[in-house]
Amino acid sequence: MMKTFLLVITMWGQTAEGDWLYIGNQAVLNHEFTYEQCEKLAADESWTRWMDNEYYDVQFECHEKGTELK
C-alpha cells in the first residue's frame, strides 16, 4: 500500500536566547499527497512570503497520514 502524506503548517516563536520554539498552532491541509507531491508543495519556491516579524515563523512540513505530529 502506498503511503500518503499531509501538508502541515506550524507556527514558531524565537526565544530571548535565539532558540526556535513551537508555539502550539498548526494547520493541516485536508488533502492526501504522495511524498514527492507534498515536498514540492512545502518547498520555499512554491510560496511567496511576507515576514514582517523576525521573532515568528511558519514551517511547512509533510507528515505521513496516520502518524502523530510532533
Backbone bond lengths (Angstrom), bond angles and torsions (degrees), N, CA, C in turn:
res aa  C-N    CA-C-N  psi(-1)  N-CA   C-N-CA  omega(-1)  CA-C   N-CA-C  phi
1 M - - - 1.447 - - 1.534 109.22 -
2 M 1.316 116.07 136.69 1.458 121.66 -178.43 1.534 110.80 -77.56
3 K 1.311 116.60 134.34 1.459 121.20 177.43 1.524 109.23 -72.23
4 T 1.334 115.82 144.66 1.461 120.38 175.41 1.521 109.09 -118.96
5 F 1.319 115.06 152.24 1.459 121.31 -174.61 1.516 110.51 -128.23
6 L 1.346 114.76 153.18 1.451 122.60 177.54 1.521 108.79 -119.52
7 L 1.332 116.43 144.27 1.461 121.25 175.72 1.523 108.57 -84.75
8 V 1.334 116.14 124.32 1.460 122.34 -178.74 1.526 108.13 -117.77
9 I 1.321 115.37 130.81 1.465 121.69 178.45 1.524 107.04 -113.17
10 T 1.338 116.28 122.57 1.458 121.46 -177.81 1.520 110.44 -119.84
11 M 1.338 115.55 154.34 1.464 121.36 178.48 1.520 110.36 -107.70
12 W 1.333 115.13 140.74 1.456 122.72 -176.33 1.521 109.96 -132.20
13 G 1.332 115.91 148.18 1.458 122.32 175.63 1.514 110.12 -124.97
14 Q 1.318 115.54 147.80 1.460 120.47 -179.96 1.521 109.68 -95.17
15 T 1.333 116.67 131.04 1.464 122.26 179.71 1.527 109.95 -78.72
16 A 1.323 115.76 170.02 1.467 121.20 177.18 1.526 111.40 -60.80
17 E 1.342 116.60 -25.35 1.469 121.29 178.94 1.528 111.95 -83.84
18 G 1.327 117.41 -5.21 1.462 120.61 179.29 1.514 114.78 92.04
19 D 1.334 117.23 6.06 1.464 121.07 178.71 1.528 109.68 -87.81
20 W 1.334 115.74 145.90 1.463 120.58 177.39 1.518 109.36 -91.07
21 L 1.348 116.26 133.16 1.456 123.29 -175.81 1.529 109.23 -129.20
22 Y 1.329 116.52 128.10 1.463 121.49 175.82 1.518 108.11 -62.48
23 I 1.338 117.72 127.46 1.465 120.00 -174.47 1.521 113.55 -97.26
24 G 1.318 117.68 2.22 1.454 120.00 171.12 1.506 116.38 100.06
25 N 1.305 119.30 2.63 1.457 121.29 178.33 1.525 109.86 -109.78
26 Q 1.333 115.21 137.13 1.459 119.57 177.82 1.515 109.58 -151.65
27 A 1.303 114.92 157.97 1.465 122.42 174.50 1.518 107.33 -132.56
28 V 1.333 116.54 141.55 1.459 122.23 179.47 1.522 107.62 -120.40
29 L 1.328 115.98 125.48 1.454 120.77 175.51 1.521 108.13 -74.94
30 N 1.316 117.36 119.75 1.471 122.43 -175.16 1.523 110.99 -82.25
31 H 1.318 114.84 61.06 1.462 122.07 177.67 1.526 107.03 -145.02
32 E 1.312 117.21 131.65 1.458 120.75 -178.35 1.522 111.24 -86.84
33 F 1.340 115.67 140.57 1.455 123.03 -179.46 1.525 110.44 -131.42
34 T 1.329 116.12 160.25 1.456 119.36 163.34 1.524 105.83 -73.46
35 Y 1.326 116.73 166.16 1.464 119.26 179.07 1.530 110.60 -59.55
36 E 1.315 116.90 -43.98 1.467 121.05 -178.07 1.527 111.38 -63.36
37 Q 1.335 117.55 -41.99 1.461 120.76 178.38 1.526 110.77 -63.48
38 C 1.317 116.03 -44.04 1.464 120.57 -178.35 1.525 110.94 -64.85
39 E 1.330 116.72 -44.76 1.464 120.24 179.69 1.535 111.28 -61.79
40 K 1.318 117.36 -37.84 1.462 120.34 177.88 1.527 110.48 -64.95
41 L 1.311 116.88 -42.13 1.454 120.97 178.60 1.527 111.52 -66.76
42 A 1.321 117.89 -37.13 1.463 122.46 -178.42 1.526 113.29 -77.11
43 A 1.319 118.05 -16.10 1.468 122.03 -175.50 1.530 111.66 -62.85
44 D 1.317 115.96 143.66 1.463 121.41 179.37 1.527 112.18 -53.90
45 E 1.329 117.00 -34.10 1.467 120.92 -177.54 1.531 112.42 -66.65
46 S 1.326 117.74 -15.67 1.460 121.76 -179.18 1.530 113.03 -86.27
47 W 1.324 117.34 -5.42 1.457 121.25 -172.92 1.527 111.49 -129.03
48 T 1.300 115.32 150.14 1.461 122.48 167.05 1.518 105.78 -110.51
49 R 1.326 116.38 126.45 1.468 120.25 -175.74 1.518 110.94 -121.37
50 W 1.320 114.45 147.05 1.452 122.45 169.26 1.511 106.09 -121.32
51 M 1.311 116.45 105.64 1.460 122.20 -175.89 1.530 108.41 -111.79
52 D 1.319 116.00 97.59 1.457 121.23 -175.30 1.526 114.02 -94.54
53 N 1.330 117.22 -9.09 1.457 120.37 -179.17 1.522 108.11 -123.22
54 E 1.324 116.28 109.52 1.466 121.19 -175.68 1.525 113.59 -67.63
55 Y 1.328 117.58 -10.69 1.460 121.13 -177.56 1.528 113.51 -94.13
56 Y 1.332 117.12 -2.78 1.462 121.59 177.43 1.518 109.42 -129.41
57 D 1.338 115.67 149.37 1.459 120.75 179.62 1.520 108.75 -150.04
58 V 1.309 116.31 158.91 1.459 121.99 172.03 1.517 107.48 -118.26
59 Q 1.323 115.87 143.87 1.460 122.16 179.14 1.521 108.86 -119.35
60 F 1.324 116.13 140.94 1.453 123.15 178.00 1.527 107.19 -111.58
61 E 1.321 116.77 119.72 1.463 121.12 -176.88 1.519 110.40 -136.61
62 C 1.314 115.99 154.67 1.462 122.32 176.94 1.530 108.03 -104.80
63 H 1.330 115.10 131.06 1.461 121.11 177.87 1.508 109.14 -126.17
64 E 1.309 114.87 139.05 1.460 119.19 178.57 1.524 109.27 -64.22
65 K 1.311 116.42 134.08 1.461 120.97 179.61 1.527 109.25 -60.71
66 G 1.315 115.84 134.89 1.457 120.70 178.70 1.504 114.00 91.43
67 T 1.344 118.45 -2.61 1.455 120.74 177.44 1.515 108.98 -102.21
68 E 1.330 116.33 154.08 1.445 121.19 -179.39 1.522 110.04 -72.63
69 L 1.337 115.87 136.85 1.454 121.00 176.79 1.506 108.82 -82.46
70 K 1.333 116.14 137.27 1.462 120.90 -179.53 1.487 109.91 -119.70
